[in-house]
Amino acid sequence: MPLRVGLTYAQMKLGWADKRLNELKAAVAEFRNDAYTVRKHDNLEESLHYIWIEQKITPDPIAMLLGDFAYALRSGLDQLAWQLALITTDKPGGQTCFPIESECPLPSNKSYARKIESIPPDALKIIELLQPHTDWPRRKEHPLWQLNKLSNIDKHEQVAIGCIPFRLDANIILTARPNFQHGILVSIPLADKDKLKLKIEVPDIPFGVPN
C-alpha cells in the first residue's frame, strides 16, 4: 500500500492534543477552585479560633489528560517529520522523527543522523533553528524541551503533580502555627471569629519529575 504524502495525520494529532489541552485546563481550573479542605475549631481554654487548611489529593484524570496531551503533540511532530521525509523517499528510515536536542549534535552522532536523514534540507534548517540547544542557558525553559521531557516522564514513570503554596487573604491578622506536610494551621482570637473573611487562592499547579 503506497504511503500518502500530506499533513492529515499530523493535523489530526495536533487537533487531538488541543482537545486534551482544553480539557486539562478545565480540570485544573475546577481543582484550583476547590483544592483545599478547611476545618475549624474553637479552643475555649486559649480563647483562640483554629483553622486547618489542607491540600486535597490531586485528581488522577489531570495526570491522564496531561499525558495524553503531551503524547499527542509529540506524535504530531513526528508525523510531520515523516511526511517531510516522504518528499524525498518512498521509504523513510524507521528512526525518522522530529528531533528535539538539548545539545548540538556532533557530526559523528549516528542516532541523530538516522532521525533526519530523509528530511529535506530546507525543512531541516528550520527544524534545527527551533532546537532547545540554540538557547543553551535557558534550554529547559524551551517549549520543545519541556514537551519532550513531559512526554518521556509520562511514558516511563508518572507525572508528579502538586499545588504550590497557596495564598491566604484575610481581613484579620492570622497567626501561623508550625507547618504541616500538606497544609497549614492558623489561628485568630476567638472574639474575632465572626468577623473573619478568609479567601484561599491557588496560583498554579506545577507538573514535573516524581521525587
C-alpha positions in Angstrom: 0.0 0.0 0.0 1.6 3.3 -1.0 2.1 5.9 1.7 0.2 9.2 1.3 2.2 12.4 1.4 0.2 15.0 3.3 -0.4 16.6 6.7 -3.7 14.9 7.5 -2.4 12.7 10.3 -0.1 15.4 11.8 -3.1 17.8 11.9 -5.3 15.1 13.5 -2.7 14.5 16.2 -2.3 18.3 16.9 -6.1 18.7 16.9 -6.3 15.8 19.4 -3.6 17.4 21.6 -5.5 20.7 21.5 -8.7 19.0 22.6 -6.9 17.3 25.5 -5.3 20.6 26.5 -8.6 22.3 26.7 -9.9 19.5 28.9 -6.8 19.7 31.0 -7.2 23.4 31.5 -10.8 22.9 32.6 -9.9 20.1 35.0 -7.1 22.2 36.6 -9.4 25.2 36.9 -12.0 23.1 38.6 -9.5 21.7 41.1 -7.9 25.1 41.8 -11.3 26.3 42.9 -11.7 23.5 45.4 -8.1 22.3 46.1 -8.2 22.6 49.9 -10.3 21.4 52.9 -10.9 23.8 55.7 -11.6 22.7 59.2 -12.3 25.0 62.1 -12.2 24.5 65.9 -12.8 26.8 68.9 -10.3 26.4 71.7 -12.0 27.9 74.7 -9.0 27.5 77.1 -6.7 29.6 74.8 -9.5 31.8 73.6 -8.4 31.1 70.0 -10.2 30.0 66.8 -8.2 27.5 64.9 -8.4 26.9 61.1 -6.7 23.9 59.5 -6.2 24.3 55.7 -5.1 21.1 54.0 -4.5 20.3 50.3 -6.7 17.7 48.7 -5.4 14.8 46.6 -4.9 15.9 43.0 -7.5 14.1 40.8 -5.9 11.3 38.7 -7.7 12.4 35.5 -5.5 15.6 35.5 -2.4 13.4 35.1 -4.0 11.3 32.4 -5.1 14.4 30.4 -1.6 15.8 30.7 0.0 12.6 29.4 -2.5 12.4 26.5 -1.8 16.0 25.6 2.0 15.6 25.6 2.0 12.3 23.7 -0.4 13.5 21.0 1.6 16.7 20.5 4.9 14.9 20.4 3.5 12.3 18.0 2.2 15.1 15.8 5.7 16.5 15.4 7.0 13.0 14.5 4.1 12.7 12.0 5.3 16.0 10.4 8.9 14.7 10.2 7.7 11.5 8.5 5.6 13.4 5.9 8.6 15.7 5.2 10.8 12.6 4.6 8.2 11.2 2.2 9.0 14.2 -0.1 12.5 12.7 -0.7 11.9 8.9 -0.4 9.1 6.4 -0.6 10.6 4.5 2.4 11.8 6.8 5.2 14.1 5.1 7.8 12.5 3.5 10.8 14.1 6.1 13.1 12.8 9.1 11.2 11.3 11.6 13.7 11.2 15.2 14.7 14.5 15.7 16.7 14.4 17.6 20.0 18.0 18.1 21.1 19.3 19.7 24.2 22.9 19.7 22.9 24.1 20.5 19.4 24.5 17.1 17.7 28.1 16.3 16.6 28.7 15.1 13.0 29.6 11.7 14.5 26.2 11.4 16.1 24.7 8.5 14.1 21.5 8.3 16.0 20.7 12.0 15.1 21.7 11.4 11.5 19.2 8.5 11.2 16.4 10.7 12.6 16.8 13.4 10.0 18.5 11.6 7.0 15.5 11.9 4.7 14.1 15.3 5.8 14.6 17.9 3.0 17.5 20.3 3.7 15.3 23.4 3.7 12.9 22.0 6.2 15.8 20.7 8.3 17.3 24.2 8.6 14.0 25.4 10.1 13.8 22.4 12.5 17.4 23.0 13.6 16.7 26.6 14.3 13.9 25.5 16.7 16.1 23.2 18.8 16.4 23.9 22.6 20.2 23.9 22.3 20.1 27.1 20.3 19.3 28.9 23.6 21.6 26.9 25.8 21.4 28.8 29.1 17.6 28.6 29.0 17.2 25.3 27.2 15.0 23.9 29.9 12.5 26.7 29.5 12.2 25.9 25.8 8.7 24.6 24.9 10.2 21.7 22.9 12.5 20.7 25.7 9.6 20.7 28.2 7.3 18.8 25.8 9.9 16.1 25.2 10.7 15.8 29.0 7.0 15.6 29.9 6.3 13.0 27.2 9.2 10.8 28.4 8.2 11.1 32.1 4.6 10.1 31.2 5.8 7.1 29.1 8.1 5.7 31.7 7.1 7.0 35.1 4.3 9.1 36.2 4.0 12.9 36.2 4.3 14.4 39.6 1.5 17.0 40.3 1.2 19.2 43.2 -0.1 22.6 44.3 2.4 25.3 45.0 2.0 27.2 48.3 -1.4 28.8 48.4 -2.1 32.4 49.3 -4.4 33.4 52.1 -6.3 36.7 52.0 -7.9 37.7 55.3 -9.3 40.8 56.8 -7.8 39.9 60.2 -4.1 39.2 61.0 -3.6 35.4 61.2 -1.1 33.6 63.4 0.6 30.7 61.7 1.4 27.5 63.6 4.2 25.0 62.6 3.8 23.8 59.0 2.2 20.5 58.2 3.2 18.4 55.2 0.2 19.4 53.0 -1.3 22.3 54.7 -1.1 25.0 57.4 -2.7 25.7 60.8 -3.6 29.3 61.6 -5.4 31.0 64.5 -7.2 34.2 65.4 -8.6 35.5 68.7 -11.9 33.7 69.4 -13.6 37.1 69.8 -12.8 37.9 66.1 -14.2 34.6 64.8 -17.4 36.0 63.3 -15.6 38.9 61.7 -13.2 36.7 59.7 -13.4 36.7 55.9 -10.9 34.2 54.5 -10.0 33.6 50.9 -7.7 30.8 49.7 -6.0 31.3 46.3 -4.1 28.6 44.4 -1.9 30.4 41.9 -0.9 27.4 39.9 -0.4 23.6 39.7 3.1 22.5 38.6 3.9 19.3 36.8 7.3 17.6 36.9 9.5 14.7 37.8 8.5 12.4 40.6 10.7 12.6 43.7 
